[in-house]
Amino acid sequence: MDKEFEEDLNFKCEECEKTNKERAELEQYLQDKNNEKCEMETRQTIENYIKLNRRSVLTKLTQMLEANFIRKGISSESLDIINKNLENILKNMPNEGFSDQEREQKIYEIWDLLQQHILSKYRIIPIEKQIDKEVEDIYYNFLPIELYHQYMKGILPDLSKCKAYKRIIGMHNLNFHFSQYVETKELLAFEVRLENLIDNILKERDSPHFYHGIIRDLKNKILHTCPNNYLPEFKWNAHLYALLMFKPKMISLQEKWDKENTPLGILSQKKEEYLKIIDTRLQYGHTLVSEGHIVADYLLRVIHEKAMNAGNNERKDAVRNIAWLTCAESIRLKYFENLAEKVQNGEKEEAIQHFLNPKRRIESWFIRMIDNISSEGPEQKYKVTFNAEFSRVLQEIRNCQSIEEIKTFVNNYMIQIDKVDYKLDLDDQFTENDLKIFQDTIEKELKAKANNHPGHEPFQKPSCDKSIMERLGCTEACHWCGALCWGSRDHHENSDKTKIHHSSHQPAGLACAHNRDTNELRALPCHNITDNTDMYYLGKNVPTKWSVAKVQDFSDWKFDPHCMHFFNDLMCWFFGKLHEDLAERRNLEPAPYEDLKKNGCLFLNYDDIISTLKTKIGE
């Protein structure tokens, strides 16, 4: 026995074996490089990643276990209430039984009693009230009263019309334009950071639901997100903006959570299931015929769920097996290839929108692409699995030599799928004839239900699968040039150097960075900016040297030169084609000819660029 247990512990799945092999190859490579520091840092990164994932998995498993306990408790309690009420009704049932109308009335009487019991036992405060109460506790004595009233009315402030900077006396004498309002590019980035705060908070807790203290945590994160040089009035409007963006998102997440994890949500999920049980009992009483109908219904539920899981996996596999979807690099190249082809054909709008908001645009494109991949595979897989499981279940029921064997098979089959809490519980006082009645009822009902089965519901979208979304990689954009980070998804959560964003930096004008004096877009990429260059950002009136800014305010990014020259050519080509359009959208001036020429944004061959791109993608 001990030996078998030890063998189970040593067993590794195919993915584990593959990972261990790749890790061994990496360690050998590092040893060959003979760089002890690099070897130690790499090992530490791997260990930190493992710890992070273990903690995340443990939290999720704990939540699943807690939800399972709640669900089973509610199911047991609900069935006790149903059976108790049915017992009283069946005692007084007329000899001819109930009419269809009377039976329906009794069904909903029991259901209403069940709902009332759960509502009275588990006090539920609407999520909107919980949020508003915390906002009142945290903000009422701090937020200006007119802004608090705006929050209660749900009026989102327009930050572009809120003054963010002090007016400096004598500023009109200087030879550059000064505005008290946040410039469009910076404001968009600031609003995105505010909108993402709720995701960051919930990700840190590994729990997508409301908790007491979340508004306090949100307030602290807003304070850290607002630059110190913003006016207090602007900062309070930023708080209001973040709160009103947070509220509907939190309500939506909480409603989704409640459906799976609260007594009333679990009961609502089981409404159809319980109504069928009540209806069957009212028709056949507490008999083997009644139980046979109920068993058949649950068996078919499990068959359907197993077939749906097979179809969902087939749909996700169809995405995973597409060549250009195997890694972040090929995905991005495919994305930019698509944009470049449209620009070349005179269709510029999609590319313009990307450079105005790169993170949101590439993520929405990726989700749209993977969710729209069509294949007959999932539907076929569903049918094959459904038919195979149905035939197996039917044969297993026929092969049972006693009701005890049926009970064992049914209960074992139920636990193969989550969220099915039925347990067949019959005593052993049955005759051979009873066994025949029970088997025949189950078989007949299975066949009848299978013939009228509606088939599969929509399969799960691939974008709902975390492992598929991870293939897109990090989508944070450089503050200065808008270049997308090339790191792995969520790498910024790492505790070592790998958390720093890195990219193939591009002409800064693609992110509408411009000369402060002339308003002309700049073609210079971040890695070519000299350390003594004066940089103006975050509304600062005094310039900061680039060497200082990189360390002081943008230490979460690398600005080193890169070796992806073909990608650099592509971004320069985009800037050459789009700088006039981007300037027009932001009321700026196009990049001057000499700047374009100096930074390699002119005379680029589109065909050569696309040919290289297609080769890299593997087309």
N, C-alpha and C positions, 0 to 999 in steps of 0.2 A: 504493500500500500504506500509506504514512504517513498519507495523508488518511483512509483507511478506519479506521485505528487511532485517529486523533484523533476521528473521529465516534463510535467505540465508547466512548471515554473520556467524551465529552460526553453520551452517552445517559443519560437518567434514567428510572427506572420511574415508574409512575403515583403510587405513594406518595411518591416523592421530589419529583415535580412538585407534588403537593398540599401537602407540607410546606414547600417553598420558597415557594409562593404565600402560605401562612398566615404564614410568617416575614416576608415582604415587607410584608404587611398590618400585622403587629404593629410592624415598624420604622417604618412610615409613621405609625401611631397614636402611637408614642412621640415621633416628631419633632413631630407636631401638638401634643402635650401640652407641648412646650418645657421638659422637665425633664431636664436633662443627666445628673444623678446617677442618676435612675431608668432612663434609657436605657442608661447604662454598666453598671449592675448587672444589668439584664435581659440585655444582650448577654453579659456575663460568665457568667451562669447558663446560658445556652444553650450557650456554648463549653465550660463545665465538664461539662455533661450529655453533649455530643457526645464529649468526651475519655473520660469514664467509660464510655460505651457502646462506643466503639472499643476501649478496653482490654479490656473484658469479651468482646467479639466476638473479638478477637485471641487471647485466652486459650483460648476455646472452640474456635476454628478450629485452633489449635496442638494442643490435646488430641485433636481429631478426626483431624488428620493423623497424629499419633503412633499413635493407635489403628489407623488405616488401615494404617500401615507394619507394625505388629505383626500385624494380621490377615492381610495379604498374605504376610508372611513365614511365618506359621504355616501358611497355606493351601498355599503352595509346598512347604514342608518336609513337611507332612502328605501331600500328593499324591505326593511323591517316595518316601516310606516305603511308602505304599499300593501304588504301581506296582512297587516293588522286591520286595515280598512277593508280590504277584500274579504277577509274572514267574516266581518260583520255584514257586509253586503250580500255575500253568497248564502249566509244563513237565512236571509229573508227574501231570497230570490224566488219568484213564482215558478211553478213546475214547468211551465212552457218556456222559461227563460226570459231574457230581456229582449225587447225589440231593438232594432238598430239605433233608433233615436234615444231610447232609454239607456242603452249601453254607452253611447257617446256622452250622454249627460253624466253618467257615473264615472266614466274615465276622467273627465275634466274636474269633477268634484274632488277625486283623489289627488289629481295633479295640483289643484289649487291648495289643498291641505298640505301637501308636501312642500310647495313653495313657501307658504306662510310659516311653516315650521322652520325652514332654513333661514328665512328672513328674520324671524324672531330670535333665533339662536345666535346668528352671526350678524352683529350690527355692522352695517356698511355705510360709510360716509362717501358720497360722490367725490371722485378725484378732483373735480374743479373746485369744490369747497375746501378740500385739503390744501390745494395749491394757494387759493386766495387767503386762507387762514395763515399760512406760513409767510406769504408776502406781507400781510398786515403786521404780523409779529416782528418781522425783520426790517421792513421798510417804512412803516407808517410814520415813525418819528424822524426819519431821515430824508425820504424822498419828498421834494416839493409837492405841496398839496394838489396843485393843478395837474402834475404828472401822475400822482397817485389816482386821481379821478380819471385821467386818461387810461391808466391801466385797467381800472374797473370797467370802463366803457369799451376797452379793446381797441383804442386808437393808436396805431403804430406811428411813432414820430418819423419825420423825414429828416434824417441826419444831414443830408446835403444842404438843408436850409438852416441848420443850427450852427452858430458861430463856435469855432473850436479854439481860436487863438486870440490872445490879447492884441489890441491895436497899439502899435508902437509909435510914439510921438516922433515926428520927423521922418517917418518911413517914406513919405511921398517925395522926399528929396533924393532918395536912392534911385539908381538906374535900373531897378528891376521891379516887377509887379509883385505886390504882397496881397494875399487874401486871408481873411479871417476864417474862411471855410476850408474844410479838408478837401484836397483835390480828389477827383473822381477815382483814379487808380487806387490811391491809398484808402479811400473810403470803402470801396468794394472789398478790398482785402480785410479791412477792419470788420465789416459786417459779416463776412464769411467766418472770421474767427469767433465772433459773438454767437453766430448760429451753431457753430460746432461745439460750443462749450458743454451743452447737454450730453452730446455723444462722448466727450472726453470724461465727464463726471461718471456716467454710467459704465463706461469701459473700465475705469479705475476700480469700480466696485464689482465688476463682473456680474451685474444684476440689473436688467433693463426694466426697473419699476420704481415707483415713487418711494422715498423713505423720508422719515422725519429728519430735517436738517439739510435737505437738498437745496433749499433756497439760500440758506446761509453759505453753503459751499459754492453755489452759483454766484452769489454776491462777491465772495472772495476772489473767484476766478475773473469776474468782470473787472474788479479793481486792479488785478495784475495785468489784464489785457489792455486797459486804457493807458496810453502814454502819459507821463507826468505833466507834460506841457499843455495838455488839453484843459480848457476852461472847466470849472466845476459844473456850470450849466450844461455843457456838452456831455460831460461824464454822466450826469443824472439821466440825460436823454438816452445815453448808451445803455444804462441800466434798464430803462423802460423798454428800449428796443429788444434787449436780450430777454427780458422777462416775457414779453409778448411773443417772441419767437419760440421761447421755451415752452410756454403753456400748451398750445395745441399739439406740439410734438410729444410732450409728456402725457397728455390725455390719451393720445393715440397709442403710445407705448403701454400705458397702464391698462387700457381697455383690452389690448392684446394679451397682456400678462394675466389679467383677471379671468379671461376665458379659460386659461389653462391651469390656474393656480388658486382660485378662490372657490369656496363652497358653492356660491350662487352661479359662478361661471361654469363650474364642472357640472352642476345640476342642469343648466341650460343646454350644455353639450349633449346631455343624456336624455333630453326631453323625448325625442322620437323613440328611443330605446325603451324608456319606461312606459310610454303610452302603449307601445306594442305589447309589453308584458301584461299590463292591466287589461287591455282588450282581450288578449288570449285567455287569461284567467277567467274573465267574465263569460267567455264563450264556453270554455271546457272545464272550469273549476280547477281544483288542485288534483289533477289526474296525470297519468303518464302521457296521455294524448296532449294535454296542455304543455307539459314539460318537453315533449317531443317537438312541438312547434317552436318553443322558445330556444331549445338547443339548436335546431336547424337555422334559426335566424342568426344566432351568434356565430355558428360555424361559417355561415356565408359572409358575415362581417369580417371574420379573420381571413377567409379566402380572398375577399376583395382587397383588404389592406395589404396582404402579402403581394398580390398582383400589382397594386398601386406602387408599392415600394420598388418592385422589380422594374416597372415602367419609369419611375422617377430616376432610378439609377441608370437606366438605359439612356434617358434623355441627357443626364449629366455626362455620361461616358461619351456620348456623341459630340459634346463640346470639347471634352478633354482630348479627344483623338484627332482634332483638327490641328494640322501642323503649325500654323501661325499662332495658335492659342497655347502653345506649350510653355512660353516664358514671356516675361514683361518686355524684353527687348523686341521680340518679333511682333508682339501686340502693338507696341508704340509705332514701330516702323510701318505696320499695316495701316494704322490710323493716319499717320502723316502722308503715306502714299495716297490714301483716299482723298485727303484734303488737297494735296498737290495736284492731283489729276483734275479736281474740280476747278481749282484756281487757273490751271492751264487752259481749261475750257471756258474761262470767263465767268465761272460761278464762284464768286469770292465770299459770299456772305457767311457760309459755314466756317471757313478758315478765320475770318475776321472775328466771329463770335468766340472761336477757340482762344485766340490770343487775348481777347478781352476778359476771358474767364476760363483759363486752361483746365483747372482741376474739375470744375463742374462739367465742362464739355466732354472731356475724355471719359469721365466716369459714366455719364449718360449715354454716350456712344457705345461704350463697352457693354453696358447692361442691355441696351437695345439690340446690339449685334448677337450676343449669346442667347438672349431670350427669343430671338426671331429665327434661330437656326432650326429649320424644319427637318423632320425625319419620321419615317413610318415605324422606325424601330421601337419607340416606347409603346405605341399602341399594340404592335405585334407582340411585344414582350408581355404586355398586360394580358392579352388573350391567351397566349401559350401558358403563362403561369397560372392564370385563373382556371383554365381547363385541366391542367395537370393536378393542381391542388384539389379541385372539385372531385376528380376521379379518385384521387388517393383517399380523400376523406370518406367518400361514399363506400369505397372498398373496406376501409378500416372499420366503419360502422357495421358493415355486413359480416366482417370476420369476428366480431366480438362474440364471445360465448356466454357472457353474463352482463347484467346491468352494471356490475362493478367494473368490468372491463371498459364498457362504454364511458362510465364516469371518469375512469383514469385517462382514457384517450382524450375525451373532450377537455378536461381540465388542463392536461399537458398542452393541448393545441391552443387553448386560450392564452397561455402565457408567452406564446411566440410573437405576440404583437403588443405594443404599448397601448395603454388606455382602454383595454377591454378587461372589465373587472368581474365578468360573470364567472360563477363557480357552480357547477352541477353538484347538488347535495341531496342524494336520495338514500334512504335506508336499504337494507338488504332483504327486506321481506317481500320478494317478488317471485312469481312462478315463471316457468318456461314460457307460458302463453303471454305473460306480461312483457317478457323480453322481446317476443315477436311483435307485439303491438307497438312497443317503444321503437324498435328498429324500423318497422314499416312506416310509422309516423314521421320519423326523422328523414328517412329516404324520400318519402312522398313530398314532404314539405321542402326539402332541399331542391328537388327537381322542379317543383312548381315555382319556387322563388328564383332559381337560376334561369328558368325560361323567361321570366318577367324582369330579370335584373337590368337596370338601366345602363350598365356598363361603367366605364371609368369617368371620374370627374377630371377637370384639367390637371395635367401633371405639374409638379413643382417647377417653378422657374429656376434655371441654372444660376441666375444672379442671387438667389436666396442661399446658395451654397458657399460657405466661407472659403473653402479650399479653392473654388474656382475664382472667386473675387480676388484671392491673394495673388493670382497669376498676373493681375494688372500691375502689381507693385505699388510703391508709394506715388501719390499723385499731388503732393505738395508742390507749389510753384515758387520759384525764386522771387523774392520781393522786387529785385531790381530788373531782371530781364524776363521773368515769367517762365523760364525753362523748368520743365517737370523734373522732379527728383528721380533718379534711377535706382534708388534703394528698394529693398523688399517692403512689402506692406507692413505698416506698424513698426518699422525698424526704429522709429524715434522713441519707442518705449524701452529700447535696450539701455543698459547701464554703462556701456563702454563706448569706444570711439565709433562703433558702427551705427550709433543713433544719429550721427551727423548726416544731414542731407547732402547729396552730391549729384552733380548734373553735368550735362554738356551745355554750358552756358551759351547764350545766343545774343544776337543784336538786341541791346536793351530797349530799343524803340518798339520791339514787338510787344513789350509790356507798357508802351507809351511813356517810357522814361525819356525826358527831354532836357534840353539846355535851359537853365533857369532864366537866362537873359534873353534868348532869342525864341524860346518856345519850340525850337526845332527838335524833332525826334533824333535820338542818338543811335548810331549803328554800332557803337563800341560794345563788345561783350564784356561780362564781368571779369573774366580772367585776364583781360588786357588793360584793365584800369590800373594806373600807377598808384603807388601807396601814398603819394603826396597830393593826390587829387582831392579837391574840396567837394564834399557830398552834402546835399541838403535833403532832409527826410523827416518824416513825422512832425512836420510843421515847425521844425527848428529854424530860427532866424540866423543862428550862428553856424557856419559850416563845420563839419567834422571831417578830418582826414580819413581817407579810405582805409589806411592801415589801422586806425583806431576803430572806425565803424565796424570793420569785419570782426574784430575781437570783442568790442563792447556791446554792440546791438545785434549782430548777425553771426554769433558764434555757432549757431546751429546749422550753418551752411559752410561747405567748402567752396572756394573760388579759384581752385587751381586749374591750369590748362588741362584739356582732355585730349585724347588721341583718336576720337571718332571724327576724322576729318570729313568723311562723306556726309555725316549728320550735320556738321558745321556748315557745309556747302548747302545743304537742304534748307537750314534755317536762314542762311543769308539770302538764298533764292526767295524764300517767303517774304523776307523783309523788303527786298527789291521790288517785289510785286505788290505788296500791301501797304507800304509806309504812307502813301498818300491817303488811302482809305482810312487807316487807323488814325492818322492825324485829324482828318475831317470829323471822325466820331468823337474825338476828345477836344475839339476846338483848338488844335495845335497846328504846328507847321510841319510839312514833310521834311525828311532828312535831306541835307544839302548834298549835291552831287559828289563833291570831294570826300565827304564823310563816307558815303556809300562805296566809293571807289577804294578808299584807303582800307576799309574793313572787309573788302572782298564780297560786296553785295551786288556787283554788276558783272555782266558778261558770263553768267553761269549757264551751263548747258543742261537744260531740263532733261533731255533724253538720257544723258550720262548719269545724272543723279537718280532718276527713276530706275534705270537699269541696275545700278548698284544696289538700290533699295530692294528690288525684287530678288536679286541674288541673295542678299542677306536674309530675306524672309523665307527663301527657298521655293519661290514660285517658278 
